[in-house]
């Protein structure tokens, strides 16, 4: 499993970045969260932190 971002729902608030213990999430030039799948720990912290429900673990 890995965190997946719904680009339509992501507002670029950065809540997921602050919560990720692996520093696997960054913002794209368009202010959309991007997950580095090689670094993602599949812990779900980002999913819980997202106020827009834009992150799911798949």
PDBQT receptor file of N, H, CA, C and O in Angstrom, charges set to zero:
ATOM      1  N   UNK A   1       0.837  -1.179   0.000  1.00  0.00    +0.000 N 
ATOM      2  CA  UNK A   1       0.000   0.000   0.000  1.00  0.00    +0.000 C 
ATOM      3  C   UNK A   1       0.883   1.244   0.000  1.00  0.00    +0.000 C 
ATOM      4  O   UNK A   1       2.015   1.235   0.485  1.00  0.00    +0.000 OA
ATOM      5  N   UNK A   2       0.329   2.302  -0.557  1.00  0.00    +0.000 N 
ATOM      6  H   UNK A   2      -0.590   2.310  -0.951  1.00  0.00    +0.000 HD
ATOM      7  CA  UNK A   2       1.032   3.578  -0.582  1.00  0.00    +0.000 C 
ATOM      8  C   UNK A   2      -0.013   4.693  -0.588  1.00  0.00    +0.000 C 
ATOM      9  O   UNK A   2      -1.131   4.493  -1.063  1.00  0.00    +0.000 OA
ATOM     10  N   UNK A   3       0.341   5.853  -0.069  1.00  0.00    +0.000 N 
ATOM     11  H   UNK A   3       1.249   6.016   0.317  1.00  0.00    +0.000 HD
ATOM     12  CA  UNK A   3      -0.570   6.990  -0.045  1.00  0.00    +0.000 C 
ATOM     13  C   UNK A   3      -0.763   7.525  -1.455  1.00  0.00    +0.000 C 
ATOM     14  O   UNK A   3       0.201   7.726  -2.193  1.00  0.00    +0.000 OA
ATOM     15  N   UNK A   4      -2.016   7.752  -1.819  1.00  0.00    +0.000 N 
ATOM     16  H   UNK A   4      -2.799   7.588  -1.220  1.00  0.00    +0.000 HD
ATOM     17  CA  UNK A   4      -2.372   8.317  -3.124  1.00  0.00    +0.000 C 
ATOM     18  C   UNK A   4      -3.089   9.642  -2.896  1.00  0.00    +0.000 C 
ATOM     19  O   UNK A   4      -3.934   9.757  -2.008  1.00  0.00    +0.000 OA
ATOM     20  N   UNK A   5      -2.745  10.635  -3.702  1.00  0.00    +0.000 N 
ATOM     21  H   UNK A   5      -2.058  10.541  -4.423  1.00  0.00    +0.000 HD
ATOM     22  CA  UNK A   5      -3.320  11.966  -3.582  1.00  0.00    +0.000 C 
ATOM     23  C   UNK A   5      -4.382  12.180  -4.658  1.00  0.00    +0.000 C 
ATOM     24  O   UNK A   5      -4.140  11.909  -5.834  1.00  0.00    +0.000 OA
ATOM     25  N   UNK A   6      -5.545  12.660  -4.262  1.00  0.00    +0.000 N 
ATOM     26  H   UNK A   6      -5.742  12.880  -3.306  1.00  0.00    +0.000 HD
ATOM     27  CA  UNK A   6      -6.580  13.078  -5.205  1.00  0.00    +0.000 C 
ATOM     28  C   UNK A   6      -6.293  14.547  -5.516  1.00  0.00    +0.000 C 
ATOM     29  O   UNK A   6      -6.613  15.429  -4.719  1.00  0.00    +0.000 OA
ATOM     30  N   UNK A   7      -5.692  14.805  -6.673  1.00  0.00    +0.000 N 
ATOM     31  H   UNK A   7      -5.432  14.089  -7.321  1.00  0.00    +0.000 HD
ATOM     32  CA  UNK A   7      -5.266  16.153  -7.043  1.00  0.00    +0.000 C 
ATOM     33  C   UNK A   7      -6.427  17.134  -7.097  1.00  0.00    +0.000 C 
ATOM     34  O   UNK A   7      -6.234  18.328  -6.869  1.00  0.00    +0.000 OA
ATOM     35  N   UNK A   8      -7.626  16.652  -7.396  1.00  0.00    +0.000 N 
ATOM     36  H   UNK A   8      -7.782  15.682  -7.581  1.00  0.00    +0.000 HD
ATOM     37  CA  UNK A   8      -8.783  17.536  -7.450  1.00  0.00    +0.000 C 
ATOM     38  C   UNK A   8      -9.220  17.990  -6.057  1.00  0.00    +0.000 C 
ATOM     39  O   UNK A   8      -9.790  19.070  -5.906  1.00  0.00    +0.000 OA
ATOM     40  N   UNK A   9      -8.958  17.179  -5.056  1.00  0.00    +0.000 N 
ATOM     41  H   UNK A   9      -8.494  16.302  -5.179  1.00  0.00    +0.000 HD
ATOM     42  CA  UNK A   9      -9.371  17.501  -3.690  1.00  0.00    +0.000 C 
ATOM     43  C   UNK A   9      -8.264  18.191  -2.887  1.00  0.00    +0.000 C 
ATOM     44  O   UNK A   9      -8.546  18.858  -1.891  1.00  0.00    +0.000 OA
ATOM     45  N   UNK A  10      -7.025  18.037  -3.309  1.00  0.00    +0.000 N 
ATOM     46  H   UNK A  10      -6.796  17.495  -4.118  1.00  0.00    +0.000 HD
ATOM     47  CA  UNK A  10      -5.887  18.614  -2.578  1.00  0.00    +0.000 C 
ATOM     48  C   UNK A  10      -5.853  20.130  -2.756  1.00  0.00    +0.000 C 
ATOM     49  O   UNK A  10      -5.930  20.642  -3.873  1.00  0.00    +0.000 OA
ATOM     50  N   UNK A  11      -5.736  20.841  -1.622  1.00  0.00    +0.000 N 
ATOM     51  H   UNK A  11      -5.674  20.426  -0.715  1.00  0.00    +0.000 HD
ATOM     52  CA  UNK A  11      -5.663  22.303  -1.662  1.00  0.00    +0.000 C 
ATOM     53  C   UNK A  11      -4.244  22.814  -1.412  1.00  0.00    +0.000 C 
ATOM     54  O   UNK A  11      -4.007  24.022  -1.424  1.00  0.00    +0.000 OA
ATOM     55  N   UNK A  12      -3.307  21.903  -1.188  1.00  0.00    +0.000 N 
ATOM     56  H   UNK A  12      -3.499  20.921  -1.178  1.00  0.00    +0.000 HD
ATOM     57  CA  UNK A  12      -1.924  22.307  -0.939  1.00  0.00    +0.000 C 
ATOM     58  C   UNK A  12      -1.702  22.916   0.424  1.00  0.00    +0.000 C 
ATOM     59  O   UNK A  12      -0.787  23.721   0.599  1.00  0.00    +0.000 OA
ATOM     60  N   UNK A  13      -2.513  22.552   1.389  1.00  0.00    +0.000 N 
ATOM     61  H   UNK A  13      -3.256  21.898   1.247  1.00  0.00    +0.000 HD
ATOM     62  CA  UNK A  13      -2.416  23.152   2.725  1.00  0.00    +0.000 C 
ATOM     63  C   UNK A  13      -1.158  22.734   3.484  1.00  0.00    +0.000 C 
ATOM     64  O   UNK A  13      -0.683  23.464   4.354  1.00  0.00    +0.000 OA
ATOM     65  N   UNK A  14      -0.618  21.555   3.153  1.00  0.00    +0.000 N 
ATOM     66  H   UNK A  14      -1.004  20.962   2.446  1.00  0.00    +0.000 HD
ATOM     67  CA  UNK A  14       0.612  21.085   3.792  1.00  0.00    +0.000 C 
ATOM     68  C   UNK A  14       0.419  20.287   5.063  1.00  0.00    +0.000 C 
ATOM     69  O   UNK A  14       1.403  19.885   5.684  1.00  0.00    +0.000 OA
ATOM     70  N   UNK A  15      -0.801  20.047   5.467  1.00  0.00    +0.000 N 
ATOM     71  H   UNK A  15      -1.601  20.374   4.963  1.00  0.00    +0.000 HD
ATOM     72  CA  UNK A  15      -1.036  19.268   6.694  1.00  0.00    +0.000 C 
ATOM     73  C   UNK A  15      -0.387  17.898   6.621  1.00  0.00    +0.000 C 
ATOM     74  O   UNK A  15       0.169  17.419   7.610  1.00  0.00    +0.000 OA
ATOM     75  N   UNK A  16      -0.452  17.264   5.461  1.00  0.00    +0.000 N 
ATOM     76  H   UNK A  16      -0.903  17.653   4.658  1.00  0.00    +0.000 HD
ATOM     77  CA  UNK A  16       0.123  15.932   5.297  1.00  0.00    +0.000 C 
ATOM     78  C   UNK A  16       1.650  15.968   5.394  1.00  0.00    +0.000 C 
ATOM     79  O   UNK A  16       2.267  15.047   5.928  1.00  0.00    +0.000 OA
ATOM     80  N   UNK A  17       2.240  17.021   4.880  1.00  0.00    +0.000 N 
ATOM     81  H   UNK A  17       1.738  17.769   4.446  1.00  0.00    +0.000 HD
ATOM     82  CA  UNK A  17       3.703  17.164   4.920  1.00  0.00    +0.000 C 
ATOM     83  C   UNK A  17       4.175  17.227   6.362  1.00  0.00    +0.000 C 
ATOM     84  O   UNK A  17       5.158  16.586   6.735  1.00  0.00    +0.000 OA
ATOM     85  N   UNK A  18       3.461  18.011   7.174  1.00  0.00    +0.000 N 
ATOM     86  H   UNK A  18       2.663  18.532   6.871  1.00  0.00    +0.000 HD
ATOM     87  CA  UNK A  18       3.828  18.170   8.582  1.00  0.00    +0.000 C 
ATOM     88  C   UNK A  18       3.705  16.866   9.358  1.00  0.00    +0.000 C 
ATOM     89  O   UNK A  18       4.448  16.653  10.316  1.00  0.00    +0.000 OA
ATOM     90  N   UNK A  19       2.788  15.991   8.970  1.00  0.00    +0.000 N 
ATOM     91  H   UNK A  19       2.184  16.164   8.192  1.00  0.00    +0.000 HD
ATOM     92  CA  UNK A  19       2.537  14.757   9.709  1.00  0.00    +0.000 C 
ATOM     93  C   UNK A  19       3.351  13.562   9.224  1.00  0.00    +0.000 C 
ATOM     94  O   UNK A  19       3.455  12.567   9.941  1.00  0.00    +0.000 OA
ATOM     95  N   UNK A  20       3.922  13.631   8.047  1.00  0.00    +0.000 N 
ATOM     96  H   UNK A  20       3.838  14.439   7.464  1.00  0.00    +0.000 HD
ATOM     97  CA  UNK A  20       4.629  12.470   7.485  1.00  0.00    +0.000 C 
ATOM     98  C   UNK A  20       5.949  12.213   8.204  1.00  0.00    +0.000 C 
ATOM     99  O   UNK A  20       6.856  13.043   8.134  1.00  0.00    +0.000 OA
ATOM    100  N   UNK A  21       6.074  11.075   8.895  1.00  0.00    +0.000 N 
ATOM    101  H   UNK A  21       5.337  10.401   8.951  1.00  0.00    +0.000 HD
ATOM    102  CA  UNK A  21       7.313  10.790   9.632  1.00  0.00    +0.000 C 
ATOM    103  C   UNK A  21       8.492  10.441   8.718  1.00  0.00    +0.000 C 
ATOM    104  O   UNK A  21       9.641  10.455   9.160  1.00  0.00    +0.000 OA
ATOM    105  N   UNK A  22       8.219  10.130   7.459  1.00  0.00    +0.000 N 
ATOM    106  H   UNK A  22       7.286  10.119   7.100  1.00  0.00    +0.000 HD
ATOM    107  CA  UNK A  22       9.290   9.753   6.529  1.00  0.00    +0.000 C 
ATOM    108  C   UNK A  22       9.679  10.894   5.595  1.00  0.00    +0.000 C 
ATOM    109  O   UNK A  22      10.554  10.728   4.744  1.00  0.00    +0.000 OA
ATOM    110  N   UNK A  23       9.043  12.038   5.745  1.00  0.00    +0.000 N 
ATOM    111  H   UNK A  23       8.332  12.173   6.436  1.00  0.00    +0.000 HD
ATOM    112  CA  UNK A  23       9.287  13.182   4.851  1.00  0.00    +0.000 C 
ATOM    113  C   UNK A  23       9.130  12.763   3.393  1.00  0.00    +0.000 C 
ATOM    114  O   UNK A  23       9.925  13.141   2.532  1.00  0.00    +0.000 OA
ATOM    115  N   UNK A  24       8.089  11.975   3.138  1.00  0.00    +0.000 N 
ATOM    116  H   UNK A  24       7.444  11.669   3.837  1.00  0.00    +0.000 HD
ATOM    117  CA  UNK A  24       7.856  11.419   1.800  1.00  0.00    +0.000 C 
ATOM    118  C   UNK A  24       6.896  12.252   0.959  1.00  0.00    +0.000 C 
ATOM    119  O   UNK A  24       6.588  11.887  -0.176  1.00  0.00    +0.000 OA
ATOM    120  N   UNK A  25       6.422  13.369   1.508  1.00  0.00    +0.000 N 
ATOM    121  H   UNK A  25       6.673  13.666   2.430  1.00  0.00    +0.000 HD
ATOM    122  CA  UNK A  25       5.443  14.183   0.789  1.00  0.00    +0.000 C 
ATOM    123  C   UNK A  25       6.009  15.581   0.575  1.00  0.00    +0.000 C 
ATOM    124  O   UNK A  25       6.608  16.178   1.470  1.00  0.00    +0.000 OA
ATOM    125  N   UNK A  26       5.804  16.077  -0.619  1.00  0.00    +0.000 N 
ATOM    126  H   UNK A  26       5.318  15.593  -1.346  1.00  0.00    +0.000 HD
ATOM    127  CA  UNK A  26       6.208  17.440  -0.954  1.00  0.00    +0.000 C 
ATOM    128  C   UNK A  26       5.090  18.074  -1.777  1.00  0.00    +0.000 C 
ATOM    129  O   UNK A  26       4.123  17.407  -2.144  1.00  0.00    +0.000 OA
ATOM    130  N   UNK A  27       5.230  19.358  -2.060  1.00  0.00    +0.000 N 
ATOM    131  H   UNK A  27       6.016  19.900  -1.762  1.00  0.00    +0.000 HD
ATOM    132  CA  UNK A  27       4.254  20.045  -2.905  1.00  0.00    +0.000 C 
ATOM    133  C   UNK A  27       4.844  20.243  -4.292  1.00  0.00    +0.000 C 
ATOM    134  O   UNK A  27       6.014  20.593  -4.443  1.00  0.00    +0.000 OA
ATOM    135  N   UNK A  28       4.013  20.012  -5.300  1.00  0.00    +0.000 N 
ATOM    136  H   UNK A  28       3.062  19.727  -5.177  1.00  0.00    +0.000 HD
ATOM    137  CA  UNK A  28       4.424  20.248  -6.682  1.00  0.00    +0.000 C 
ATOM    138  C   UNK A  28       4.411  21.748  -6.964  1.00  0.00    +0.000 C 
ATOM    139  O   UNK A  28       4.004  22.536  -6.111  1.00  0.00    +0.000 OA
ATOM    140  N   UNK A  29       4.841  22.134  -8.128  1.00  0.00    +0.000 N 
ATOM    141  H   UNK A  29       5.171  21.494  -8.821  1.00  0.00    +0.000 HD
ATOM    142  CA  UNK A  29       4.803  23.537  -8.536  1.00  0.00    +0.000 C 
ATOM    143  C   UNK A  29       3.380  24.078  -8.569  1.00  0.00    +0.000 C 
ATOM    144  O   UNK A  29       3.166  25.286  -8.472  1.00  0.00    +0.000 OA
ATOM    145  N   UNK A  30       2.401  23.173  -8.707  1.00  0.00    +0.000 N 
ATOM    146  H   UNK A  30       2.575  22.191  -8.786  1.00  0.00    +0.000 HD
ATOM    147  CA  UNK A  30       0.989  23.547  -8.727  1.00  0.00    +0.000 C 
ATOM    148  C   UNK A  30       0.352  23.498  -7.337  1.00  0.00    +0.000 C 
ATOM    149  O   UNK A  30      -0.870  23.571  -7.211  1.00  0.00    +0.000 OA
ATOM    150  N   UNK A  31       1.185  23.375  -6.289  1.00  0.00    +0.000 N 
ATOM    151  H   UNK A  31       2.178  23.316  -6.392  1.00  0.00    +0.000 HD
ATOM    152  CA  UNK A  31       0.707  23.276  -4.907  1.00  0.00    +0.000 C 
ATOM    153  C   UNK A  31      -0.223  22.096  -4.679  1.00  0.00    +0.000 C 
ATOM    154  O   UNK A  31      -1.250  22.219  -4.012  1.00  0.00    +0.000 OA
ATOM    155  N   UNK A  32       0.147  20.953  -5.238  1.00  0.00    +0.000 N 
ATOM    156  H   UNK A  32       0.982  20.853  -5.780  1.00  0.00    +0.000 HD
ATOM    157  CA  UNK A  32      -0.555  19.698  -5.012  1.00  0.00    +0.000 C 
ATOM    158  C   UNK A  32       0.431  18.748  -4.332  1.00  0.00    +0.000 C 
ATOM    159  O   UNK A  32       1.587  18.651  -4.744  1.00  0.00    +0.000 OA
ATOM    160  N   UNK A  33      -0.019  18.059  -3.308  1.00  0.00    +0.000 N 
ATOM    161  H   UNK A  33      -0.958  18.137  -2.973  1.00  0.00    +0.000 HD
ATOM    162  CA  UNK A  33       0.849  17.119  -2.601  1.00  0.00    +0.000 C 
ATOM    163  C   UNK A  33       1.262  15.978  -3.525  1.00  0.00    +0.000 C 
ATOM    164  O   UNK A  33       0.472  15.480  -4.327  1.00  0.00    +0.000 OA
ATOM    165  N   UNK A  34       2.527  15.582  -3.386  1.00  0.00    +0.000 N 
ATOM    166  H   UNK A  34       3.169  15.986  -2.735  1.00  0.00    +0.000 HD
ATOM    167  CA  UNK A  34       3.094  14.488  -4.171  1.00  0.00    +0.000 C 
ATOM    168  C   UNK A  34       3.788  13.541  -3.198  1.00  0.00    +0.000 C 
ATOM    169  O   UNK A  34       4.546  13.971  -2.328  1.00  0.00    +0.000 OA
ATOM    170  N   UNK A  35       3.518  12.242  -3.356  1.00  0.00    +0.000 N 
ATOM    171  H   UNK A  35       2.903  11.892  -4.062  1.00  0.00    +0.000 HD
ATOM    172  CA  UNK A  35       4.103  11.235  -2.472  1.00  0.00    +0.000 C 
ATOM    173  C   UNK A  35       5.259  10.541  -3.177  1.00  0.00    +0.000 C 
ATOM    174  O   UNK A  35       5.122  10.074  -4.308  1.00  0.00    +0.000 OA
ATOM    175  N   UNK A  36       6.403  10.478  -2.493  1.00  0.00    +0.000 N 
ATOM    176  H   UNK A  36       6.514  10.858  -1.575  1.00  0.00    +0.000 HD
ATOM    177  CA  UNK A  36       7.536   9.691  -2.971  1.00  0.00    +0.000 C 
ATOM    178  C   UNK A  36       7.270   8.254  -2.530  1.00  0.00    +0.000 C 
ATOM    179  O   UNK A  36       7.469   7.906  -1.366  1.00  0.00    +0.000 OA
ATOM    180  N   UNK A  37       6.822   7.429  -3.467  1.00  0.00    +0.000 N 
ATOM    181  H   UNK A  37       6.661   7.711  -4.412  1.00  0.00    +0.000 HD
ATOM    182  CA  UNK A  37       6.396   6.067  -3.131  1.00  0.00    +0.000 C 
ATOM    183  C   UNK A  37       7.526   5.221  -2.549  1.00  0.00    +0.000 C 
ATOM    184  O   UNK A  37       7.261   4.293  -1.785  1.00  0.00    +0.000 OA
ATOM    185  N   UNK A  38       8.765   5.518  -2.889  1.00  0.00    +0.000 N 
ATOM    186  H   UNK A  38       8.980   6.273  -3.509  1.00  0.00    +0.000 HD
ATOM    187  CA  UNK A  38       9.897   4.761  -2.353  1.00  0.00    +0.000 C 
ATOM    188  C   UNK A  38      10.145   5.085  -0.883  1.00  0.00    +0.000 C 
ATOM    189  O   UNK A  38      10.701   4.262  -0.155  1.00  0.00    +0.000 OA
ATOM    190  N   UNK A  39       9.743   6.265  -0.444  1.00  0.00    +0.000 N 
ATOM    191  H   UNK A  39       9.292   6.933  -1.036  1.00  0.00    +0.000 HD
ATOM    192  CA  UNK A  39       9.966   6.687   0.939  1.00  0.00    +0.000 C 
ATOM    193  C   UNK A  39       8.741   6.478   1.840  1.00  0.00    +0.000 C 
ATOM    194  O   UNK A  39       8.876   6.429   3.063  1.00  0.00    +0.000 OA
ATOM    195  N   UNK A  40       7.554   6.354   1.246  1.00  0.00    +0.000 N 
ATOM    196  H   UNK A  40       7.445   6.394   0.253  1.00  0.00    +0.000 HD
ATOM    197  CA  UNK A  40       6.312   6.222   2.002  1.00  0.00    +0.000 C 
ATOM    198  C   UNK A  40       6.334   4.975   2.886  1.00  0.00    +0.000 C 
ATOM    199  O   UNK A  40       6.679   3.883   2.434  1.00  0.00    +0.000 OA
ATOM    200  N   UNK A  41       5.958   5.159   4.158  1.00  0.00    +0.000 N 
ATOM    201  H   UNK A  41       5.678   6.046   4.525  1.00  0.00    +0.000 HD
ATOM    202  CA  UNK A  41       5.926   4.062   5.128  1.00  0.00    +0.000 C 
ATOM    203  C   UNK A  41       4.558   3.384   5.230  1.00  0.00    +0.000 C 
ATOM    204  O   UNK A  41       4.402   2.418   5.977  1.00  0.00    +0.000 OA
ATOM    205  N   UNK A  42       3.574   3.877   4.492  1.00  0.00    +0.000 N 
ATOM    206  H   UNK A  42       3.700   4.662   3.885  1.00  0.00    +0.000 HD
ATOM    207  CA  UNK A  42       2.215   3.342   4.536  1.00  0.00    +0.000 C 
ATOM    208  C   UNK A  42       1.613   3.408   5.935  1.00  0.00    +0.000 C 
ATOM    209  O   UNK A  42       0.840   2.532   6.321  1.00  0.00    +0.000 OA
ATOM    210  N   UNK A  43       1.963   4.436   6.690  1.00  0.00    +0.000 N 
ATOM    211  H   UNK A  43       2.591   5.147   6.376  1.00  0.00    +0.000 HD
ATOM    212  CA  UNK A  43       1.499   4.517   8.071  1.00  0.00    +0.000 C 
ATOM    213  C   UNK A  43       0.113   5.137   8.215  1.00  0.00    +0.000 C 
ATOM    214  O   UNK A  43      -0.564   4.901   9.215  1.00  0.00    +0.000 OA
ATOM    215  N   UNK A  44      -0.320   5.929   7.229  1.00  0.00    +0.000 N 
ATOM    216  H   UNK A  44       0.230   6.121   6.416  1.00  0.00    +0.000 HD
ATOM    217  CA  UNK A  44      -1.634   6.542   7.271  1.00  0.00    +0.000 C 
ATOM    218  C   UNK A  44      -1.708   7.872   7.998  1.00  0.00    +0.000 C 
ATOM    219  O   UNK A  44      -2.789   8.450   8.106  1.00  0.00    +0.000 OA
ATOM    220  N   UNK A  45      -0.583   8.372   8.499  1.00  0.00    +0.000 N 
ATOM    221  H   UNK A  45       0.295   7.903   8.411  1.00  0.00    +0.000 HD
ATOM    222  CA  UNK A  45      -0.599   9.653   9.218  1.00  0.00    +0.000 C 
ATOM    223  C   UNK A  45      -1.079  10.784   8.320  1.00  0.00    +0.000 C 
ATOM    224  O   UNK A  45      -1.801  11.672   8.773  1.00  0.00    +0.000 OA
ATOM    225  N   UNK A  46      -0.690  10.759   7.070  1.00  0.00    +0.000 N 
ATOM    226  H   UNK A  46      -0.103  10.038   6.702  1.00  0.00    +0.000 HD
ATOM    227  CA  UNK A  46      -1.098  11.809   6.136  1.00  0.00    +0.000 C 
ATOM    228  C   UNK A  46      -2.595  11.738   5.844  1.00  0.00    +0.000 C 
ATOM    229  O   UNK A  46      -3.268  12.764   5.736  1.00  0.00    +0.000 OA
ATOM    230  N   UNK A  47      -3.095  10.537   5.720  1.00  0.00    +0.000 N 
ATOM    231  H   UNK A  47      -2.549   9.704   5.808  1.00  0.00    +0.000 HD
ATOM    232  CA  UNK A  47      -4.529  10.349   5.452  1.00  0.00    +0.000 C 
ATOM    233  C   UNK A  47      -5.358  10.937   6.587  1.00  0.00    +0.000 C 
ATOM    234  O   UNK A  47      -6.365  11.603   6.346  1.00  0.00    +0.000 OA
ATOM    235  N   UNK A  48      -4.935  10.690   7.818  1.00  0.00    +0.000 N 
ATOM    236  H   UNK A  48      -4.117  10.149   8.013  1.00  0.00    +0.000 HD
ATOM    237  CA  UNK A  48      -5.650  11.211   8.978  1.00  0.00    +0.000 C 
ATOM    238  C   UNK A  48      -5.520  12.729   9.087  1.00  0.00    +0.000 C 
ATOM    239  O   UNK A  48      -6.426  13.394   9.590  1.00  0.00    +0.000 OA
ATOM    240  N   UNK A  49      -4.401  13.278   8.620  1.00  0.00    +0.000 N 
ATOM    241  H   UNK A  49      -3.666  12.738   8.211  1.00  0.00    +0.000 HD
ATOM    242  CA  UNK A  49      -4.140  14.713   8.751  1.00  0.00    +0.000 C 
ATOM    243  C   UNK A  49      -4.841  15.549   7.695  1.00  0.00    +0.000 C 
ATOM    244  O   UNK A  49      -5.038  16.747   7.901  1.00  0.00    +0.000 OA
ATOM    245  N   UNK A  50      -5.221  14.962   6.579  1.00  0.00    +0.000 N 
ATOM    246  H   UNK A  50      -5.061  13.989   6.411  1.00  0.00    +0.000 HD
ATOM    247  CA  UNK A  50      -5.786  15.733   5.474  1.00  0.00    +0.000 C 
ATOM    248  C   UNK A  50      -7.205  16.205   5.787  1.00  0.00    +0.000 C 
ATOM    249  O   UNK A  50      -8.105  15.384   5.962  1.00  0.00    +0.000 OA
ATOM    250  N   UNK A  51      -7.411  17.523   5.860  1.00  0.00    +0.000 N 
ATOM    251  H   UNK A  51      -6.679  18.190   5.717  1.00  0.00    +0.000 HD
ATOM    252  CA  UNK A  51      -8.750  18.027   6.183  1.00  0.00    +0.000 C 
ATOM    253  C   UNK A  51      -9.739  17.905   5.012  1.00  0.00    +0.000 C 
ATOM    254  O   UNK A  51     -10.941  18.103   5.190  1.00  0.00    +0.000 OA
ATOM    255  N   UNK A  52      -9.232  17.582   3.824  1.00  0.00    +0.000 N 
ATOM    256  H   UNK A  52      -8.255  17.422   3.680  1.00  0.00    +0.000 HD
ATOM    257  CA  UNK A  52     -10.090  17.514   2.636  1.00  0.00    +0.000 C 
ATOM    258  C   UNK A  52     -10.358  16.093   2.163  1.00  0.00    +0.000 C 
ATOM    259  O   UNK A  52     -11.063  15.894   1.173  1.00  0.00    +0.000 OA
ATOM    260  N   UNK A  53      -9.808  15.108   2.852  1.00  0.00    +0.000 N 
ATOM    261  H   UNK A  53      -9.236  15.269   3.655  1.00  0.00    +0.000 HD
ATOM    262  CA  UNK A  53      -9.999  13.723   2.437  1.00  0.00    +0.000 C 
ATOM    263  C   UNK A  53      -9.350  13.422   1.096  1.00  0.00    +0.000 C 
ATOM    264  O   UNK A  53      -9.822  12.565   0.349  1.00  0.00    +0.000 OA
ATOM    265  N   UNK A  54      -8.270  14.127   0.793  1.00  0.00    +0.000 N 
ATOM    266  H   UNK A  54      -7.886  14.823   1.400  1.00  0.00    +0.000 HD
ATOM    267  CA  UNK A  54      -7.621  13.983  -0.512  1.00  0.00    +0.000 C 
ATOM    268  C   UNK A  54      -6.596  12.858  -0.559  1.00  0.00    +0.000 C 
ATOM    269  O   UNK A  54      -5.988  12.623  -1.604  1.00  0.00    +0.000 OA
ATOM    270  N   UNK A  55      -6.395  12.159   0.553  1.00  0.00    +0.000 N 
ATOM    271  H   UNK A  55      -6.889  12.349   1.401  1.00  0.00    +0.000 HD
ATOM    272  CA  UNK A  55      -5.377  11.110   0.607  1.00  0.00    +0.000 C 
ATOM    273  C   UNK A  55      -6.024   9.787   1.013  1.00  0.00    +0.000 C 
ATOM    274  O   UNK A  55      -6.797   9.721   1.968  1.00  0.00    +0.000 OA
ATOM    275  N   UNK A  56      -5.693   8.747   0.272  1.00  0.00    +0.000 N 
ATOM    276  H   UNK A  56      -5.065   8.800  -0.504  1.00  0.00    +0.000 HD
ATOM    277  CA  UNK A  56      -6.125   7.393   0.624  1.00  0.00    +0.000 C 
ATOM    278  C   UNK A  56      -4.924   6.464   0.514  1.00  0.00    +0.000 C 
ATOM    279  O   UNK A  56      -3.988   6.725  -0.241  1.00  0.00    +0.000 OA
ATOM    280  N   UNK A  57      -4.963   5.392   1.268  1.00  0.00    +0.000 N 
ATOM    281  H   UNK A  57      -5.724   5.180   1.882  1.00  0.00    +0.000 HD
ATOM    282  CA  UNK A  57      -3.927   4.367   1.168  1.00  0.00    +0.000 C 
ATOM    283  C   UNK A  57      -4.431   3.286   0.244  1.00  0.00    +0.000 C 
ATOM    284  O   UNK A  57      -5.482   2.690   0.478  1.00  0.00    +0.000 OA
ATOM    285  N   UNK A  58      -3.674   3.037  -0.807  1.00  0.00    +0.000 N 
ATOM    286  H   UNK A  58      -2.820   3.521  -0.997  1.00  0.00    +0.000 HD
ATOM    287  CA  UNK A  58      -4.065   2.023  -1.785  1.00  0.00    +0.000 C 
ATOM    288  C   UNK A  58      -2.967   0.999  -1.931  1.00  0.00    +0.000 C 
ATOM    289  O   UNK A  58      -3.101   0.057  -2.711  1.00  0.00    +0.000 OA
TER     290      UNK A  58
